[in-house]
Amino acid sequence: MTNITVPNKLSDLPVLKLCTKGLSERTTRTMAVFIERQLAGVCELVPGDLADAVLIDLDAQGAKQLMAEQLEIAPNQPMLLLSLSTLDQLPPNAILLQKPINVDVFFKILCDLRSQVFKPRQECHFSAANEQVLQSRLGRAGDTGSATKTLVEATDHAAKHLNSRESHFYIGSMPDVDLSQTGERAKVFYDPREFLLGFVQKAVAQGLEAASVVRLSSFAFGDIEIYPFARKVVSHTPASALYAAGRLPLREGDVRIAFDRAAPQFPTSEQQESLDEYLWKLALWASRGRLPVGTDPDLPVVLKRWPNLTRLLVSPHATRIAGLWAREPLVLSNSATVLCIPQRYVFAFYSACVALELVTPAKRALDPLLVVETVRPHEKRGIFRMLLSKLVGNREE
């Protein structure tokens, strides 16, 4: 196979993130090798929640259901459909690739799709009236048009970037539940101990107690090394497999926890990841819009400290929910009503915050974190303070 040369006009565009559905394990490996060797810097395989586009094998078992679920999850997301036969009608934003796949054709389609997904932003145009308003708000005099445009464009770009990161993560499709009904209330809970999240938390606690590195092993996710004191994780599991393992319940007998006391407390592998980032995404995957079992939805909560959303996997409306809880204690069920968003977004964000101990129940009308203590003056005043009071007193006289 000849090497593929990436056109210069595509070199400055972001990498196209692609996820696959319905492909066999062998085909997935072949696809991963081809993309890694021939399309580095153009395309990469990622889990579904991080993808810009999805590739579905229509000849696989259950392919129609996969396509229907994809259209429900993200109706506007581009799809690449692989099939031995032609289709009379294609879904919106779908491109058909007929098997056997021609490498050059596949490459051209990916490049065209990448150009469409990452279209250059149109230049912002400012009217004279808007220009004057922006200059007055910045408090600058003189000719500040270029600086004003730069600041506004930078702010707009940052906001859109954060919004795009939020929209890429799929929480689930769980509808709102009437929490006043006992039978309905039970639907919003899940037990973290039954998911990979709970096993990792258990391993961290045991590792701290034994002062040892801990290794989690399972057929579902391979090997995971946890360094509790360094707050690091080294996972030898592909991202797609880890995503699937984090969303499905696990049996305790299928997960093995072992200590590696001879291992150093700090990892040397380049694949290391922050434990906080790891627990956060495992909590979002396990939650899927539900609350940890034992949570009281009618109890007000308050944010103890702001999550580092620049490094964490951002769920929809995460910044709005965090801002709401940082201001005052608020009941979980009321948070969705105040923000006019589905319950699942609030519950998923709460689950992730619980995993990092970022939220606390507010059992009092005024949470102690919001109280500013007054500093009582020391009974014995120093000589400097006495001299200062004399000088101030003489000046007033």
C-alpha positions in Angstrom: 0.0 0.0 0.0 1.4 3.4 -1.0 1.6 6.1 1.6 -1.1 8.8 1.5 -0.1 12.4 1.5 -2.3 14.8 3.4 -3.2 18.0 1.4 -1.7 21.2 2.8 -5.1 22.8 3.1 -6.0 20.2 5.7 -2.9 20.5 7.9 -4.3 23.2 10.1 -7.7 21.6 10.8 -8.4 19.6 14.0 -8.2 15.8 13.8 -11.5 14.2 12.9 -12.6 11.9 15.7 -14.4 8.8 14.4 -16.1 6.0 16.3 -17.1 2.6 14.9 -20.3 0.5 15.5 -21.1 -3.0 14.3 -17.6 -3.7 13.0 -16.0 -7.1 13.9 -13.0 -7.2 16.2 -10.7 -8.0 13.3 -12.1 -5.3 11.1 -11.8 -2.8 14.0 -8.1 -3.7 14.5 -7.4 -3.4 10.7 -9.2 0.0 10.7 -7.2 1.2 13.7 -3.9 0.2 12.1 -4.7 1.8 8.8 -5.8 5.1 10.5 -2.8 5.1 12.8 -0.3 4.5 9.9 -1.9 6.3 7.0 -4.2 9.0 8.5 -2.2 10.2 11.5 -3.1 13.8 12.0 -6.3 13.5 9.9 -8.4 11.0 11.7 -8.4 8.9 15.0 -10.7 6.4 16.6 -12.4 7.4 19.8 -15.3 6.4 22.0 -18.8 7.4 20.8 -19.2 10.3 23.3 -16.1 12.0 21.9 -16.7 11.4 18.2 -17.3 14.0 15.4 -18.6 11.2 13.1 -19.6 7.6 13.3 -18.9 4.7 11.0 -21.5 1.8 11.0 -21.3 -1.5 9.3 -24.8 -2.1 7.9 -24.1 -5.8 7.2 -23.5 -6.5 10.8 -26.1 -8.1 13.1 -28.4 -5.5 14.6 -27.1 -2.8 12.3 -30.5 -1.3 11.8 -31.0 -0.9 15.5 -27.5 0.7 15.8 -28.4 3.2 13.1 -31.8 4.0 14.7 -30.1 4.6 18.0 -27.5 6.8 16.4 -30.2 8.9 14.7 -31.9 9.3 18.1 -28.8 10.2 20.0 -27.3 12.6 17.5 -29.5 13.1 14.4 -27.2 15.8 13.0 -23.9 13.9 13.4 -22.3 12.7 10.1 -22.5 8.9 9.5 -20.4 6.7 7.2 -22.3 3.6 6.3 -20.5 0.5 5.1 -22.6 -2.0 3.0 -22.2 -4.6 0.3 -25.2 -3.3 -1.5 -26.6 0.1 -2.4 -29.4 1.8 -0.5 -32.4 3.5 -2.0 -32.7 6.0 0.8 -30.0 7.3 3.1 -30.6 9.0 6.4 -29.7 12.7 6.7 -26.0 13.5 6.9 -25.1 9.9 5.8 -22.5 8.8 3.3 -22.5 5.3 1.8 -19.3 3.4 1.3 -19.8 0.3 -0.8 -17.7 -2.8 0.1 -14.9 -3.6 -0.8 -13.6 -0.3 0.4 -11.2 1.5 -1.9 -8.5 3.1 0.2 -8.2 6.2 -1.9 -11.9 6.8 -2.0 -12.1 6.3 1.8 -9.3 8.8 2.4 -11.0 11.4 0.1 -14.3 11.0 1.9 -12.7 11.4 5.3 -10.8 14.5 4.2 -14.0 16.0 2.7 -15.9 15.2 5.9 -13.2 16.7 8.0 -13.4 19.9 6.0 -17.2 20.1 6.4 -17.1 19.4 10.2 -14.4 22.0 10.8 -15.5 24.8 8.5 -13.5 28.0 9.0 -15.4 30.4 11.2 -16.9 33.4 9.4 -15.3 36.7 10.2 -17.2 38.8 12.7 -18.5 42.1 11.5 -19.1 45.0 13.9 -21.3 48.0 13.2 -20.3 51.5 14.3 -22.8 51.5 17.1 -21.6 48.1 18.4 -18.0 49.3 18.2 -18.7 52.3 20.4 -20.5 50.1 23.0 -17.7 47.6 23.1 -15.1 50.4 23.5 -17.0 52.0 26.3 -17.3 48.7 28.1 -13.6 48.0 27.9 -13.0 51.5 29.3 -10.5 52.4 26.6 -10.1 55.6 24.8 -8.9 56.2 21.2 -8.7 53.7 18.4 -9.2 50.3 20.1 -11.2 48.6 17.3 -8.7 45.8 16.6 -8.1 45.1 20.3 -11.9 45.0 20.9 -12.5 42.6 18.0 -9.6 40.3 19.2 -11.0 40.2 22.8 -14.6 39.5 21.6 -13.5 36.8 19.1 -11.3 35.1 21.7 -14.2 35.0 24.2 -16.6 33.8 21.6 -14.2 31.1 20.5 -13.7 29.9 24.1 -17.4 29.7 24.8 -18.1 27.8 21.6 -15.3 25.4 22.3 -16.7 24.6 25.8 -20.2 24.3 24.4 -18.9 21.9 21.7 -17.2 19.7 24.3 -20.4 19.6 26.3 -22.6 18.6 23.3 -20.3 15.8 22.3 -20.9 13.8 25.5 -24.0 11.7 25.5 -25.7 11.3 29.0 -28.6 9.1 27.9 -32.2 9.4 27.0 -33.8 8.8 30.4 -37.0 10.9 30.7 -37.8 13.1 33.7 -39.3 11.2 36.6 -42.0 12.3 39.0 -40.1 12.0 42.2 -43.2 12.3 44.3 -44.2 8.8 43.2 -42.4 6.0 45.1 -42.5 3.6 42.2 -41.1 6.2 39.8 -38.4 7.4 42.2 -36.7 4.0 42.2 -35.8 4.4 38.5 -33.4 7.3 39.1 -30.9 5.3 41.3 -27.9 3.1 40.5 -25.4 1.4 42.7 -21.8 2.6 42.0 -20.4 -0.5 43.6 -21.8 -2.6 40.8 -19.8 -0.7 38.1 -16.2 -0.2 37.3 -16.4 3.1 39.2 -17.1 1.3 42.5 -14.3 -1.2 41.9 -11.7 1.5 41.3 -12.9 3.4 44.4 -12.5 0.2 46.4 -9.1 -0.4 45.0 -8.0 3.1 45.9 -9.1 2.7 49.5 -7.4 -0.6 49.8 -4.2 0.7 48.2 -4.1 3.6 50.7 -4.6 1.3 53.6 -1.9 -1.2 52.4 0.4 1.6 51.1 0.7 -0.3 47.8 0.0 0.0 44.1 -3.2 -1.9 43.2 -3.9 -3.8 40.0 -7.5 -4.4 38.7 -7.9 -7.2 36.2 -10.9 -8.4 34.3 -11.8 -9.9 30.9 -14.1 -6.8 30.5 -11.4 -4.2 30.7 -8.0 -5.9 30.9 -5.5 -4.5 33.4 -5.7 -1.2 35.3 -2.9 -0.1 37.6 -3.8 2.4 40.4 -1.3 4.5 42.2 -3.3 5.8 45.2 -0.7 8.1 46.7 0.3 9.6 43.3 -3.3 9.9 42.4 -2.5 8.3 39.0 -4.0 5.5 36.9 -2.3 3.5 34.1 -4.9 1.7 32.0 -3.9 -0.8 29.3 -7.5 -0.9 27.9 -8.5 0.6 24.6 -10.7 3.7 25.0 -13.7 2.0 23.3 -13.5 -1.1 25.5 -13.1 1.0 28.7 -16.1 3.0 27.7 -18.2 -0.1 27.3 -16.9 -1.6 30.6 -17.7 1.6 32.5 -21.3 1.6 31.4 -22.2 -2.0 32.2 -22.6 -3.6 35.6 -19.8 -6.0 36.6 -19.9 -9.1 38.8 -17.6 -9.0 41.8 -16.3 -12.5 40.8 -15.2 -11.2 37.4 -12.9 -8.5 38.9 -9.6 -9.3 40.6 -7.9 -6.9 42.9 -4.2 -7.6 43.6 -1.5 -5.6 45.4 1.9 -4.8 43.9 3.9 -3.8 46.9 7.2 -3.9 45.1 6.1 -1.4 42.5 7.2 2.3 42.9 4.5 4.7 44.2 4.8 6.9 41.1 4.1 5.5 37.6 6.7 5.7 34.8 4.4 4.9 31.9 3.4 7.6 29.4 -0.1 6.3 29.5 -0.7 7.5 33.0 -3.9 9.5 33.7 -5.1 11.6 36.6 -7.1 9.6 39.1 -9.6 12.4 39.4 -10.2 12.6 35.7 -10.5 8.8 35.6 -13.1 8.6 38.4 -15.0 11.6 36.9 -15.6 9.9 33.5 -16.3 6.5 35.1 -19.0 8.2 37.2 -20.6 9.8 34.1 -20.5 6.5 32.2 -22.1 4.6 35.1 -24.7 7.2 36.0 -26.2 7.8 32.5 -28.5 10.4 34.1 -29.1 8.6 37.4 -28.3 9.2 41.0 -26.1 7.1 43.3 -28.2 4.9 45.6 -28.8 6.5 48.9 -29.0 10.0 47.6 -32.0 12.1 48.8 -33.2 14.1 45.8 -35.1 16.4 48.2 -32.0 17.4 50.2 -30.3 20.7 49.3 -26.7 20.4 48.1 -23.9 22.9 47.7 -20.7 22.8 45.7 -17.7 22.7 47.9 -15.2 23.6 45.2 -15.4 24.2 41.5 -14.5 21.2 39.2 -11.7 21.7 36.8 -13.8 21.5 33.7 -10.9 22.3 31.4 -9.5 18.8 32.1 -12.6 16.8 32.9 -15.1 15.2 30.5 -17.8 17.9 30.3 -21.4 16.9 30.4 -24.2 19.0 29.0 -25.0 22.2 31.1 -22.2 21.3 33.5 -21.1 25.0 33.9 -24.6 26.2 34.5 -25.3 23.5 37.2 -21.9 24.2 38.9 -22.6 28.0 38.9 -26.1 27.4 40.4 -24.8 25.2 43.2 -21.8 27.4 44.0 -24.1 30.4 44.8 -26.5 28.8 47.3 -27.8 25.4 48.4 -30.4 24.0 46.1 -32.5 20.8 46.0 -31.5 18.4 43.3 -35.0 18.0 41.9 -35.4 21.8 41.8 -32.1 22.4 40.0 -33.4 21.0 36.7 -36.6 23.1 37.0 -34.6 26.3 37.7 -32.3 25.7 34.7 -35.1 24.4 32.5 -33.0 21.3 31.6 -33.7 17.5 31.8 -33.2 15.8 35.2 -30.6 13.4 33.7 -28.1 16.3 33.2 -28.3 17.4 36.8 -28.2 13.8 38.2 -25.2 12.8 36.0 -23.2 15.9 37.0 -24.1 15.3 40.7 -22.9 11.7 40.4 -19.5 12.8 39.0 -19.2 15.5 41.7 -19.9 12.8 44.4 -17.1 10.6 43.0 -14.6 13.5 43.6 -16.3 14.7 46.8 -17.1 18.1 45.3 -20.6 18.4 46.7 -22.0 18.2 50.2 -25.5 18.1 51.6 -26.6 21.5 53.0 -28.5 20.5 56.1 -28.7 24.0 57.5 -30.5 27.0 56.0 -27.1 28.8 55.6 -24.3 26.5 54.5 -21.1 27.0 56.6 -19.0 27.4 53.4 -20.9 30.6 52.6 -20.4 32.1 56.0 -17.6 34.7 56.3 -16.2 34.6 59.8 -15.3 37.9 61.4 -11.8 38.2 62.7 -11.6 39.2 66.3 -8.9 41.7 67.2 -6.2 40.5 69.5 -6.5 41.8 73.1 -2.9 42.9 73.3 -2.2 45.5 70.7 1.3 45.8 69.3 3.5 48.9 69.6 3.0 49.7 65.9 -0.7 49.7 66.2 -0.5 52.0 69.2 1.7 54.5 67.3 -0.7 54.3 64.4 -3.7 55.1 66.6 -1.8 58.1 68.1 -0.9 59.5 64.6 -4.5 59.1 63.4 -5.8 60.7 66.5 -3.5 63.7 66.2 -4.5 64.2 62.5 -8.2 64.2 63.4 -7.6 66.8 66.1 
